[in-house]
Amino acid sequence: MSGDATNTNQDVLDQLSAYLDGELDAAESERVEQLLASDPQARDELVRLQRAWELLDRLPPSEVEASFTQTTVDMIAVAAADTAEPMPAASLPWRRWLLAGGGLVAAGLLGFVSVAALRPDPNAALLEDLPVIENLEIYRQADSIEFLRALKQENLFPPESASHVP
């Protein structure tokens, strides 16, 4: 809440400063004048800013050496050159992350393929016994394997199903 008040106070100060400098358009100037008419704190702040401007106007102008301009221009040129040069590829952090992520994906895939190739398939035995599992209800009706063998000896099974009984 105090941050909002600070921002509002700074906004008012900025508007008052721009008003004193003549930087506002007609609509903004009218809003500042309405604020000044209704808010005594804003009027006090305007008076304080006017005094500060008057004191600044009384200061003697400072003398600068000729090299000051050249030094400033040189510093701006160096800063512009630094920002204009592309960064070397090795210093781009997103490339490092991309390479690290690609390496992790490749390692994961290699591990998955290795484990899948070396580990026995747990479903292989079920696939071999699938014909028995499919006919389990039929086999449960028989009392024992000896009973099925006795039926086979009596030639009661059709020829194609005879190969299924041991």
N, C-alpha and C positions, 0 to 999 in steps of 0.2 A: 504494500500500500504506500509506503514511504518512497519507493522507487517511482510510482506513478506521479506522486507530488513533485519529485525532483525533475522528472521528465517534463511535467506541465510547467514548472517554474523555468526550466531551461528553454522551453518553447516560447514562453512569454518574453524572456530576456532576448531571445533571438529575434522575435518580432519587433520588440522595442528598439533594438539595435538597428535593424533594417529600416525601421521607421525614421530614426534619427539620420541615417545615411541617405534617405530618400530612395531606397531600393524597392519600395512596395508600389504595386499598382493602386489605382483609385479604390477598388473594392477592399483590398487588404488594408489600406490606410484608413478607410472608414471603419473597418472592424476594430483596428487598434484604437482609434479615437473613441469609439463606443466603449471599449474596455477601459480606457483612461477616464471616461466620464462616470463610469459605474464602480470602478475599483480603486480605492485610495492607495492600496499597496502597489498597484501598477503605476499610479502617478508618482509615488515616492521613488520607485525603481527608475522611472524615466528621469526624474530630477537627478538621481545619483549617477546615472549614465551620462547625462549632459555635463555634470561637473567633471566626471572623469575625462570626457572629450575635451573640455576646456583646458584642463590641466595638461593633457597630452599636447594640445596645440601650443602651449607656452614653452614646451621643451625646445631647446635649440636643435636644429637638424644635425644629425650625425654625419661625419665625414667618412667616406669609405675609400679605401685605396683602389687603384685601378685594377690591381690583381684580384680583388674580391670578385668582380664580375667574371673574370676568366676562370677562377677556381670554381665558382658555382656552375658555370657552363660545363667545365670538365667533369665535375661530379655528376651532373645530369647525364652527360654523354656516356659515362662509365655505367651508370645505373641502367640506362636504356640498352646498352650493349649486353649487359648481363641478362636482362629479361628477354632480349631478342634471340640470344643463342639458344639452340635446342639443347635440352638436357641429354647427356650421354645415355645410351640405351641401358647400360648396366645400372644406372642410378634410378631408373623408373621402378617404383615399388610394385606397381601392378604386374609388371613382367615377372618379378620374383614370385608373387603370389600365383600367377598363372602357371609358371613352371612347377612350383611346389604342388599345386592342385593336380596338374597333369601327371606328375610323378606318383602321387598318391593313388590316383585312379588306375594308372598302369600297374602299380604294385598290387592293388586289390584284385584286378582282373587276373593277373598272373597267379596270385595265390588261389583264387577260386578255381581256375583251370587246373592247377597242379593238384589240389585236393580232390577235385572231381575225377581226375584221371587215375590217381593212386588209391583212392578209397574204394573198397568194394561196394557195389550197389546193394543197399539193404532190401530192395524190392526184387532182386533177381530170383530168390527162392520162391517168393510168392508167384512170380510169373511162371516158373517151372511147374508149380503145383496148381495153376489156375484151372486146368480141366477137372481136377479133383474137387477144388473149392466150388466150382460151378455146379457140380453134381452131388454136393455133400448131403443134401436132403434125401436123395435117392439111396446113397450109401448108408445113411443112418437107419434106413428101414431094414437093412440086413443085420442079423445078430452078430456075425463075426466074419472075418475073412475066410475062415474055413468053410462057412456056409456058401460063400460066393464061389470058392474053388470046387465045392461039390456040385454046384449048379453048372459050372463050366464043364466038368467031367461028364455030366449028363447031356451035354450039347444043347442046353436050353437058351444060350445066348446066340443072337444072330452073328454071322461071321465078322462084320465090321466092328462090333463092340467087343469081340473076344480078345482083341489085342490089348484092351484096357485092363483086363483082370490078370494079375500075376500068376 
